[in-house]
Each structure stands twice: as structure tokens, then as C-alpha cells.
Amino acid sequence: MKKPLLISIVFLTLPLSVSLLSAAPSDRPGPGMMLQHLDSDGDGQITKEEFDTGRGERFNSIDTDSNGSLSIGEMDQMREAKREKMRQSRFERMDQDNSGAVTEEEFNIHGLDMFSGMDADQNGVVSQSEIEDWRPMKKGHRRP
């Protein structure tokens, strides 16, 4: 793989990777987050009742006009709110000195961490197969 293409891949995937790799397991999309939000009695399990209650609460939080159905606008608002929360969280993790700005050094530190995470055999080179194996989508953080 040519170096410019690899650099492009690294910088295009940096925001998502930093977000997912920096998050605690229970904050990542997937089973940990589901358990955290739906296990109302804290027993480490989700009953059907807890699941149904959680889904009802989620529906009601999206149904901002309380008409009992979701419009495309309400769905878009929900998605945008989630994206904004992820952007803010990613920024806060990268802004290590809490200055309100991400310096080039802070930005590069996260890039190096990402490269190390992709370089599975730690040989200083990232192959196509390592990129494919590394992708958060392949690691089960989200449904395909």
C-alpha cells in the first residue's frame, strides 16, 4: 500500500477510532452500554420487562411532540443529538490539557495510539488485513 493512501486512511478514521478506543467498555456502543441503560435493578442481567421499559422510555424521549409516533424529523433530531454528543466527547478526550483547543501534539498523540492499535504484529507497518481486522465495525461495536 502506498504511504499517502495509508496516511489518508489513518486521518479519515481517526475521529471514530479515538472515540471508540478511548471510551470505557460500558460507554461504547454495544452490549456494555445496553446493560448499563436497561438493567434497572443492577443485577447484571436484562429481563424482558426491563428491556420493554427501556424501549418505551427511549421511544418517548424521541417522540418530542408526544403524538405517539415518530416523524423523520424527530428521528433526525435524535441522530444529530447523538452525533453532537460523540463529537463533544471525542474532542474532550483529545484536549488533554482541557484548554478548549486540540493542539497538533494532542492530535498526533491520538494518531499514534490509533496506529499502534492497528499494527497488530507491532512491526511498525500497517497492512490492509490489519486495517480490516482493526476497524471498529469488525470488532462488534456496531451492527453491520
C-alpha positions as CSV (number, residue, x, y, z in Angstrom):
1,M,0.0,0.0,0.0
2,K,1.3,3.4,-0.8
3,K,2.2,5.7,2.0
4,P,-0.2,8.6,1.0
5,L,-3.1,6.2,0.9
6,L,-2.2,4.8,4.4
7,I,-1.9,8.3,5.8
8,S,-5.3,9.2,4.3
9,I,-6.9,6.2,5.9
10,V,-5.4,7.0,9.3
11,F,-6.7,10.6,9.3
12,L,-10.1,9.7,7.9
13,T,-10.7,7.1,10.5
14,L,-9.1,9.0,13.4
15,P,-12.3,10.6,14.9
16,L,-14.2,7.3,15.1
17,S,-11.3,5.3,16.4
18,V,-10.4,7.8,19.1
19,S,-14.0,7.9,20.2
20,L,-14.3,4.1,20.4
21,L,-10.8,3.3,21.7
22,S,-10.9,5.9,24.4
23,A,-14.3,5.1,25.7
24,A,-14.7,2.8,28.7
25,P,-16.3,-0.5,27.7
26,S,-19.6,0.4,29.2
27,D,-19.7,3.7,27.2
28,R,-19.1,2.0,23.8
29,P,-22.0,1.1,21.5
30,G,-23.0,-2.4,22.1
31,P,-23.7,-4.8,25.0
32,G,-22.0,-2.8,27.7
33,M,-24.0,0.3,27.0
34,M,-27.2,-1.7,26.7
35,L,-26.7,-3.4,30.1
36,Q,-25.9,-0.1,31.7
37,H,-29.0,1.6,30.4
38,L,-31.6,-1.2,30.7
39,D,-30.6,-3.1,33.8
40,S,-32.7,-1.1,36.2
41,D,-32.2,-3.3,39.2
42,G,-28.4,-3.6,38.8
43,D,-28.3,-7.4,38.9
44,G,-26.1,-7.6,35.7
45,Q,-29.0,-9.0,33.6
46,I,-31.8,-7.5,31.5
47,T,-35.2,-9.0,31.9
48,K,-37.8,-8.8,29.1
49,E,-39.7,-6.3,31.4
50,E,-36.6,-4.1,31.7
51,F,-36.0,-4.3,28.0
52,D,-39.6,-3.3,27.2
53,T,-39.5,-0.5,29.8
54,G,-36.2,0.9,28.3
55,R,-37.6,0.8,24.8
56,G,-40.7,2.6,25.8
57,E,-38.7,5.3,27.6
58,R,-36.4,5.6,24.5
59,F,-39.4,6.0,22.2
60,N,-41.0,8.7,24.4
61,S,-37.7,10.6,24.5
62,I,-37.6,10.7,20.7
63,D,-41.3,11.5,20.4
64,T,-40.9,15.2,21.2
65,D,-44.4,16.2,20.2
66,S,-45.9,13.3,22.2
67,N,-48.2,12.2,19.4
68,G,-47.4,8.5,19.8
69,S,-45.5,8.2,16.6
70,L,-42.0,9.2,15.3
71,S,-41.6,11.5,12.4
72,I,-38.5,11.6,10.2
73,G,-37.7,15.0,11.8
74,E,-37.8,13.5,15.3
75,M,-35.5,10.7,14.2
76,D,-33.1,13.2,12.6
77,Q,-33.1,15.3,15.8
78,M,-32.2,12.2,17.8
79,R,-29.4,11.2,15.5
80,E,-28.0,14.7,15.4
81,A,-28.0,14.9,19.2
82,K,-26.1,11.6,19.4
83,R,-23.6,12.8,16.8
84,E,-23.1,16.0,18.7
85,K,-22.5,14.2,22.0
86,M,-20.0,11.9,20.3
87,R,-18.2,14.9,18.7
88,Q,-18.0,16.7,22.1
89,S,-16.8,13.6,23.9
90,R,-14.1,12.9,21.2
91,F,-12.9,16.5,21.5
92,E,-12.7,16.4,25.3
93,R,-10.6,13.2,25.1
94,M,-8.3,14.7,22.6
95,D,-8.0,18.0,24.5
96,Q,-5.8,16.5,27.2
97,D,-4.9,19.8,28.9
98,N,-8.5,21.0,28.9
99,S,-7.6,24.2,27.1
100,G,-10.6,24.2,24.9
101,A,-8.4,23.5,21.8
102,V,-6.7,20.5,20.5
103,T,-3.0,21.2,19.7
104,E,-1.1,19.4,17.0
105,E,0.7,17.5,19.7
106,E,-2.5,16.3,21.3
107,F,-3.9,15.4,17.8
108,N,-0.8,13.4,16.9
109,I,-0.7,11.5,20.2
110,H,-4.1,10.1,19.4
111,G,-3.0,9.3,15.9
112,L,0.0,7.3,17.2
113,D,-2.3,5.5,19.6
114,M,-4.5,4.6,16.7
115,F,-1.6,3.4,14.6
116,S,-0.3,1.2,17.4
117,G,-3.8,-0.3,17.8
118,M,-4.0,-1.1,14.1
119,D,-0.4,-2.5,13.9
120,A,-1.4,-5.9,15.4
121,D,2.0,-7.5,15.0
122,Q,3.8,-4.3,16.2
123,N,6.2,-4.4,13.2
124,G,5.8,-0.6,12.5
125,V,3.8,-1.2,9.3
126,V,0.0,-1.5,9.0
127,S,-1.2,-3.9,6.3
128,Q,-4.5,-4.0,4.5
129,S,-5.5,-7.0,6.6
130,E,-4.6,-5.3,9.8
131,I,-6.7,-2.3,8.8
132,E,-9.7,-4.6,8.0
133,D,-9.3,-6.5,11.3
134,W,-8.9,-3.3,13.3
135,R,-12.0,-1.5,12.1
136,P,-14.4,-0.9,15.0
137,M,-17.2,-2.3,12.8
138,K,-15.4,-5.6,12.6
139,K,-14.9,-5.7,16.4
140,G,-18.6,-5.9,17.2
141,H,-19.0,-2.4,18.4
142,R,-21.9,-1.8,16.0
143,R,-24.1,-4.0,13.8
144,P,-23.0,-4.3,10.2
